[in-house]
Amino acid sequence: MKILTAAEMRAVDRVTTERFGVPSLELMDNAGRAVAHFVMREFPDRRHVVVLCGKGNNGGDGFVAARELAGNRREVRVLLLGDPSDLKGDAKAAFEEMELAPLLAPDAAALDSADARQLLRSVDLLIDAVVGTGFQPPLRGVAAALRDQVNALQTPVVAVDLPSGWDADSREYSAEGAFRANAVVTFTAPKVAHVNGNLTGNITGPIVVAPIGSPDGAIESATGLTWAGAAKALTEKPRTPDSNKGLYGHVLVVAGGRGKSGAPAMASLAALRAGAGLVTAAVPESILASVAAITPELMTFPLREGSQGEIDASNLEPDRLRALLSRATVLAMGPGMGTEPEAFVLGLLEKTQLPLVIDADALNILASHLSKLDGSRRTIVLTPHPGEMGRLTGLGTKGVQARRESVAREFATRHHVTVVLKGWRTLIAHPDGSMAVNTTGNPGMAKGGSGDILTGIVAAMLAQHADSPAQAVEAAVYLHGLAADFAVREQDEHTLLATDTVGHLFNAFRFRSRDEAGYVWIQGIPARQR
């Protein structure tokens, strides 16, 4: 799913009407109905609704939503920031069809009236249709005054397109100047702000995209960004009845060191749970028993170790290397390895052409040997956190965080690799310059072991979908975060462990990001699944 700017969204609407013949008022009707139906489904017990409408097309969407809700036995009032004589075009037409008498608030003083205060304080749910994607902050006048009143209430708020006060294009604008929201219903495609971590602080619930009639041929974007969740379609195909383990790949996890058995164990367990047909953990012999204990389905391979318990370079001897690699279809290496096995890591990188997932200490080793990193002839996936990316690029953590998109894209294209730059709104940058943004996950994942789990899931998805490596990686990142989102439904973000996400991978695989009503859930989980 493409990610659009505000100008691109306007162009989509225009092309939909001019080239594909869909009337603009029909698009508005579809948008307003989508908001109303979302409210009825996700907030079934909220019977008293107030729709806050501006004078533009966002307000027009609100008028349609109000009409639809009233027709479905909700008690609906409309607060219009302005006068009906100010309305034009489709918004005016939608207002006239609404047949509900609004309370008018032409200025901030009107919000201090007894009627306005009573209206806002006696309601079950608010719909924010004040301003939309074409707005440039900050809010002023009556809109700013209404924002302050709404944000002081506890009443749930559903935003139409985006919370009023956001800049749809900005990655920097503070959400402090915007309305809060408990849910957002946007249309056709997510906008840049919907997938930007800096702007989601005032949203406590889902963000969904509703189709309103624009065909795919009308949707064009130059942002170079897509939504990672769209790749989850890879996991939605049922396995064939004649399946066997050989069809789903063999993941080889080369990782660990003395005192670091947890990392390879978690990566291996995640690879099994994510669907790989076979998984072998190749670890120093001294920790083999501990790693094997993670689950009986896991196979192991003992590696010779050096004086500090690290993987020794003697494992590169031809006979041992053939035994190690003979059955593998994907190689994942790095978790818990330490930087001592530099010769082994560099040698293994040169001596195998298997698809690679490189994480943790293997990344730190490669930071001093980038000339050996070339994914032009095979799939190579790097999964750095910002600190590791800072070492790979020489920019440091702050330098990476200051321009995450450009840093990830430049590194990926230069070395012909896929870069999974972890963090809030993980980025997946591909060798061809394309980039996906992931919107699943939560702060509970900020704990040791999360990266090891991701390594295993990425390797397993590559093993199963060797013909679609880019989509496989995007799906893996999406599934990892979604499993964590399901996990925190049962506990608290403070208590979440990395292995808890593995226990909820089944929920992530079963989840349909596009539901039966056509909403695409780019953030959050439907109420019936919570």
C-alpha positions in Angstrom: 0.0 0.0 0.0 1.5 3.3 -1.1 2.0 6.2 1.4 0.8 9.6 0.1 1.4 13.2 0.7 -1.5 15.6 1.0 -1.0 16.9 -2.6 -0.9 13.3 -3.9 -4.1 12.5 -2.1 -5.8 15.6 -3.8 -4.5 14.4 -7.1 -5.9 10.9 -6.5 -9.3 12.4 -5.8 -9.1 14.6 -8.9 -8.0 11.7 -11.1 -10.7 9.5 -9.7 -13.3 12.0 -10.8 -11.9 13.3 -14.0 -10.4 10.1 -15.5 -12.5 7.3 -13.9 -15.8 9.1 -13.7 -16.5 8.8 -9.9 -18.3 12.0 -8.8 -16.6 13.8 -6.0 -19.8 13.9 -3.9 -19.8 10.1 -4.1 -16.3 9.9 -2.7 -17.5 12.2 0.2 -20.5 10.0 0.8 -18.3 6.9 0.9 -15.9 8.5 3.3 -18.6 9.7 5.7 -20.3 6.3 5.6 -17.0 4.6 6.3 -16.5 6.7 9.4 -20.1 6.0 10.6 -19.8 2.3 10.1 -16.5 2.2 11.9 -18.0 4.0 14.8 -21.0 1.6 14.9 -18.8 -1.4 14.8 -15.9 -0.4 17.1 -18.0 1.7 19.6 -21.3 -0.1 19.7 -22.3 1.2 23.1 -21.7 4.9 22.4 -25.2 6.0 21.5 -24.9 9.8 21.9 -22.5 11.2 19.3 -21.5 14.8 18.5 -19.8 15.5 15.2 -17.5 18.5 15.2 -17.4 19.9 11.6 -15.4 22.5 9.9 -16.4 24.4 6.7 -14.3 22.3 4.3 -14.5 18.9 2.8 -13.5 17.3 6.1 -16.6 18.8 7.6 -18.5 17.4 4.6 -17.3 13.9 5.5 -18.6 14.7 9.0 -22.0 15.7 7.8 -22.4 12.4 5.9 -21.2 10.5 9.0 -23.8 12.3 11.1 -26.6 11.5 8.6 -25.6 7.9 8.5 -25.4 7.5 12.3 -28.8 9.2 12.8 -30.3 6.8 10.3 -29.0 4.0 12.4 -30.6 5.1 15.6 -27.8 7.0 17.2 -28.6 10.3 18.9 -26.5 12.7 16.8 -25.7 16.4 17.2 -23.5 18.5 15.0 -21.4 21.4 16.1 -20.4 23.5 13.0 -17.5 25.9 13.3 -18.9 28.6 11.2 -22.2 29.4 9.5 -24.0 27.3 6.9 -23.8 30.2 4.4 -20.0 29.7 4.4 -20.3 26.1 3.0 -19.5 25.5 -0.6 -19.4 22.6 -3.1 -19.7 19.1 -1.9 -19.6 20.1 1.7 -22.7 22.3 1.2 -24.5 19.5 -0.6 -23.7 17.0 2.2 -24.9 19.6 4.8 -28.2 20.0 3.0 -28.8 16.2 2.8 -28.0 15.8 6.5 -31.3 17.3 7.7 -29.9 17.9 11.2 -30.0 21.3 12.8 -26.4 22.1 13.9 -25.3 24.1 16.9 -23.2 27.0 15.4 -19.9 28.2 16.8 -18.7 30.9 14.5 -16.0 32.1 17.0 -14.3 31.0 20.2 -16.7 32.9 22.4 -19.6 30.7 21.1 -17.9 27.7 22.7 -18.4 29.3 26.1 -22.2 29.2 25.8 -24.2 27.0 28.1 -25.4 25.0 25.1 -22.0 24.3 23.7 -20.5 23.3 27.0 -23.5 21.0 27.7 -23.2 19.5 24.3 -19.6 18.5 24.7 -19.9 17.2 28.3 -23.0 15.1 27.9 -21.8 13.0 24.9 -20.6 9.4 24.6 -18.4 9.9 21.5 -17.0 12.8 19.5 -16.1 12.7 15.8 -13.4 15.2 14.8 -14.2 16.5 11.3 -12.8 20.0 11.7 -9.9 20.1 9.2 -8.3 17.5 7.0 -5.2 16.7 5.0 -5.0 20.1 3.3 -4.6 21.9 6.6 -1.3 23.6 7.5 -0.9 24.1 11.3 -1.2 25.7 13.7 -4.9 25.7 14.6 -6.2 29.2 15.4 -9.3 30.8 16.7 -12.4 28.7 17.3 -10.7 25.5 16.1 -7.9 26.0 18.7 -10.4 26.8 21.4 -12.4 23.7 20.6 -9.2 21.5 20.6 -8.4 22.7 24.1 -11.9 21.8 25.4 -12.0 18.4 23.7 -8.5 17.5 24.9 -9.6 18.2 28.5 -12.4 15.7 28.2 -12.3 11.9 28.7 -14.8 11.3 25.9 -13.5 9.0 23.0 -12.7 10.8 19.8 -12.7 9.3 16.3 -10.8 11.5 13.8 -11.8 11.8 10.2 -8.7 11.4 8.0 -6.4 12.6 10.7 -6.6 14.4 14.0 -7.3 18.1 13.3 -4.1 20.1 13.7 -1.8 17.6 12.1 0.3 18.4 9.1 -0.4 15.4 6.9 3.1 15.6 5.3 5.3 16.4 8.3 7.7 14.1 10.0 8.6 16.8 12.6 5.4 18.7 13.6 4.5 18.2 17.3 1.2 16.6 18.0 0.8 18.9 21.0 -1.1 21.4 18.8 -3.6 18.8 17.5 -6.8 17.2 18.7 -6.3 13.9 20.5 -7.8 10.8 19.0 -8.8 7.3 20.1 -9.1 6.2 16.5 -8.5 7.5 13.1 -10.3 6.6 9.9 -8.4 7.8 6.8 -9.2 7.1 3.1 -7.7 5.3 0.1 -4.1 5.2 1.5 -2.2 6.3 4.6 -0.5 9.7 4.6 3.0 10.4 5.6 1.9 11.5 9.1 0.0 8.3 9.8 3.1 6.2 9.6 5.5 8.7 11.4 6.4 7.9 14.9 6.7 11.5 16.0 3.1 12.2 15.3 1.3 9.3 17.0 1.7 10.4 20.6 -1.9 11.7 20.8 -3.5 8.6 19.3 -4.4 5.9 21.8 -6.1 3.5 19.4 -6.3 2.2 15.8 -5.6 3.9 12.5 -7.6 2.4 9.6 -7.7 3.1 5.9 -11.1 2.8 4.3 -11.6 2.4 0.5 -13.9 5.1 -0.9 -13.9 4.3 -4.6 -10.5 5.3 -6.0 -9.2 2.6 -8.3 -5.5 1.5 -8.0 -4.8 3.2 -11.3 -5.5 6.6 -9.7 -3.1 6.2 -6.8 0.4 7.5 -7.6 3.1 8.5 -5.1 6.6 9.9 -5.3 7.3 9.4 -1.6 9.1 6.1 -2.2 7.3 4.7 0.8 4.9 1.8 1.2 3.2 0.2 4.2 4.9 -3.0 5.3 1.7 -4.7 6.3 0.6 -5.1 2.8 3.2 -7.9 2.4 1.4 -10.0 5.0 -0.6 -11.5 2.1 2.3 -14.0 1.9 1.1 -15.5 5.1 -2.6 -15.6 4.3 -2.4 -18.4 1.8 -3.2 -21.8 3.4 -0.6 -24.5 3.1 -1.5 -27.2 0.5 -2.7 -30.6 1.8 0.3 -32.4 0.4 2.8 -30.1 2.3 6.0 -31.5 3.7 8.8 -29.9 5.7 11.1 -29.7 2.7 8.8 -27.2 1.1 9.3 -24.6 3.7 13.1 -24.3 3.9 15.8 -25.1 6.4 17.1 -22.2 8.5 20.6 -22.4 9.9 21.2 -20.2 12.9 24.9 -19.6 13.6 25.2 -17.7 16.8 26.0 -17.7 20.5 29.1 -17.9 22.7 30.0 -18.9 26.2 27.4 -17.5 28.5 25.2 -16.4 25.6 22.9 -19.3 24.9 19.7 -17.3 25.0 20.2 -15.4 21.8 20.6 -18.4 19.5 17.8 -20.2 21.3 15.4 -17.4 20.9 16.3 -16.9 17.2 15.9 -20.6 16.5 12.6 -20.9 18.4 11.2 -17.9 16.5 12.2 -19.4 13.1 10.3 -22.6 14.0 7.2 -20.7 15.1 7.3 -18.6 12.0 6.9 -21.6 9.8 10.4 -22.8 8.7 10.3 -26.5 7.8 13.5 -27.2 9.6 15.8 -25.2 11.9 19.3 -26.0 13.0 21.2 -24.0 15.7 25.0 -24.1 15.2 26.5 -23.0 18.4 29.7 -23.5 20.5 29.7 -26.9 22.0 29.7 -25.7 25.6 26.2 -24.1 25.2 24.7 -26.7 22.9 22.7 -28.4 25.6 21.2 -25.2 26.8 20.2 -24.1 23.3 18.7 -27.5 22.5 16.5 -27.3 25.6 14.5 -24.5 24.1 12.3 -27.0 22.2 12.6 -30.6 21.1 11.9 -29.7 17.5 15.2 -27.9 17.2 18.2 -29.6 15.6 21.8 -28.6 16.7 25.3 -28.6 15.3 28.3 -28.3 17.7 30.9 -25.7 16.7 34.5 -25.7 17.9 35.2 -22.9 20.3 38.2 -20.7 21.2 39.7 -19.9 24.5 37.0 -17.4 25.4 34.1 -19.7 24.3 33.7 -18.0 21.0 33.1 -19.7 17.6 36.6 -20.7 16.3 37.8 -20.1 12.8 38.7 -23.8 12.5 35.0 -24.4 11.8 35.8 -23.1 8.3 37.8 -26.2 7.5 36.2 -27.7 4.3 34.8 -30.9 5.7 33.3 -29.1 8.7 31.9 -26.3 6.6 30.3 -28.8 4.2 28.7 -30.6 7.1 27.5 -27.3 8.5 26.0 -25.9 5.3 24.9 -29.0 3.5 21.1 -28.8 4.1 20.6 -25.2 4.9 18.6 -22.9 2.6 18.9 -19.7 4.7 21.7 -18.7 7.0 21.1 -16.3 10.0 24.1 -15.3 12.0 25.2 -12.9 14.7 23.0 -13.0 17.9 25.0 -13.5 21.1 28.2 -14.2 19.1 30.5 -11.5 20.4 33.0 -9.8 18.2 35.9 -12.3 18.8 34.9 -14.6 15.9 35.8 -12.0 13.3 37.8 -14.5 11.2 35.0 -17.0 11.2 32.3 -14.5 10.3 34.3 -13.0 7.4 35.3 -16.4 6.2 31.7 -17.7 6.4 30.5 -14.7 4.5 32.9 -15.4 1.7 32.5 -19.2 1.5 28.7 -19.4 1.2 26.2 -18.0 -1.3 23.2 -18.8 0.9 20.7 -16.0 1.5 21.8 -14.3 4.7 20.3 -12.6 7.7 22.9 -10.7 9.6 22.3 -9.3 13.1 23.9 -8.1 16.3 27.6 -8.9 16.7 28.0 -10.0 13.1 27.0 -6.5 12.1 29.6 -5.0 14.5 32.2 -7.2 12.9 31.2 -6.1 9.4 31.4 -2.4 10.3 35.1 -2.6 9.8 34.9 -4.7 6.7 32.2 -3.2 4.5 34.1 -4.0 1.3 33.1 -7.7 1.9 29.4 -6.8 2.1 27.8 -7.3 -1.4 24.3 -8.5 -1.9 24.3 -8.1 -5.7 24.3 -11.9 -6.3 22.2 -13.1 -3.3 19.7 -11.9 -0.7 21.4 -10.3 2.3 19.3 -8.8 5.0 20.8 -6.6 7.8 18.7 -6.0 10.9 20.5 -3.2 12.9 19.2 -1.1 15.7 20.3 2.6 15.4 23.5 2.0 17.4 24.6 -0.8 15.1 23.6 1.3 12.0 25.6 4.1 13.4 28.7 1.9 13.5 28.0 0.6 10.0 27.8 4.1 8.6 30.1 6.0 10.9 27.3 8.4 11.7 26.7 7.4 15.3 23.3 6.8 16.7 22.2 10.4 16.7 23.3 10.8 13.1 21.2 7.8 12.1 18.1 8.9 14.0 18.3 12.4 12.5 17.7 11.0 9.0 16.6 7.5 9.2 15.0 7.1 5.8 17.9 8.5 3.8 20.6 6.7 5.8 18.8 3.3 5.4 18.1 3.8 1.7 21.6 5.0 0.9 23.2 2.1 2.6 20.9 -0.5 1.1 21.4 0.7 -2.5 25.2 1.1 -2.1 25.7 -2.4 -0.8 22.8 -4.1 -2.6 21.3 -5.3 0.6 18.0 -5.0 2.5 18.3 -3.0 5.7 15.8 -3.4 8.5 16.4 -0.3 10.6 14.8 -1.2 13.9 13.0 1.2 16.2 9.6 2.8 16.5 8.3 2.7 12.9 10.9 0.2 11.7 12.1 0.9 8.1 12.7 -1.8 5.5 15.0 -0.4 2.8 15.6 -2.5 -0.3 18.5 -2.6 -2.8 16.3 -1.0 -5.5 15.7 2.1 -3.4 12.2 1.2 -2.4 11.3 1.5 1.3 8.5 0.2 3.5 7.4 1.5 6.9 6.2 -0.9 9.6 3.4 0.3 11.9 3.0 -2.6 14.3 4.8 -3.0 17.7 4.8 -1.2 21.0 7.3 0.0 23.7 7.1 -3.3 25.4 9.5 -4.6 22.7 12.3 -2.3 24.1 13.8 -5.3 25.9 16.7 -7.7 25.3 16.0 -10.5 23.0 13.5 -8.7 20.7 16.1 -8.4 17.9 17.0 -12.1 18.2 13.3 -13.0 17.7 13.1 -10.8 14.7 16.2 -12.5 13.2 14.5 -15.8 13.4 11.3 -14.6 11.9 13.0 -12.9 9.0 15.1 -16.1 8.3 12.0 -18.3 8.4 10.0 -16.0 6.0 12.9 -16.0 3.6 13.1 -19.8 3.7 9.4 -20.1 2.8 9.3 -17.3 0.2 12.6 -17.4 -1.6 11.0 -16.0 -4.7 9.7 -12.9 -2.9 12.5 -11.8 -0.6 11.5 -8.2 -0.2 7.9 -9.0 0.7 9.1 -11.8 3.0 11.2 -9.4 5.0 8.4 -6.8 5.2 5.9 -9.5 6.3 8.4 -10.7 9.0 8.8 -7.3 10.5 5.0 -6.7 10.5 4.3 -10.1 12.1 6.9 -9.5 14.8 5.3 -6.2 15.9 1.8 -7.5 15.6 2.5 -10.5 17.8 3.8 -8.1 20.4 0.6 -6.0 20.1 -1.4 -9.1 20.8 0.8 -10.0 23.7 0.3 -6.7 25.5 -3.5 -7.3 25.3 -2.9 -9.9 28.0 -0.3 -8.1 30.1 1.5 -4.8 30.5 4.2 -3.3 28.3 6.5 -3.3 31.3 6.3 -7.0 31.8 6.5 -8.1 28.1 9.3 -10.5 27.3 10.7 -11.1 23.9 9.7 -14.7 24.0 6.1 -13.6 24.8 5.9 -12.4 21.2 6.7 -15.9 19.9 3.7 -17.2 21.9 1.4 -14.8 20.0 2.7 -15.4 16.5 -0.3 -17.6 15.8 -2.5 -14.5 16.4 -0.4 -12.4 14.1 -0.6 -15.0 11.3 -4.3 -15.4 11.7 -5.0 -11.6 11.7 -6.4 -10.2 8.5 -5.2 -6.6 8.1 -8.0 -6.0 5.6 -11.2 -7.0 7.3 -14.5 -8.0 5.9 -15.7 -4.4 5.8 -12.7 -3.4 3.7 -10.9 -1.4 6.5 -7.1 -1.8 6.4 -5.7 -1.8 10.0 -2.4 -0.1 9.8 -2.3 0.4 13.5 -4.2 -1.4 16.3 -6.5 -4.4 16.5 -10.3 -4.5 16.1 -12.3 -4.5 19.3 -13.7 -8.0 18.7 -10.1 -9.3 18.7 -8.9 -7.5 21.8 
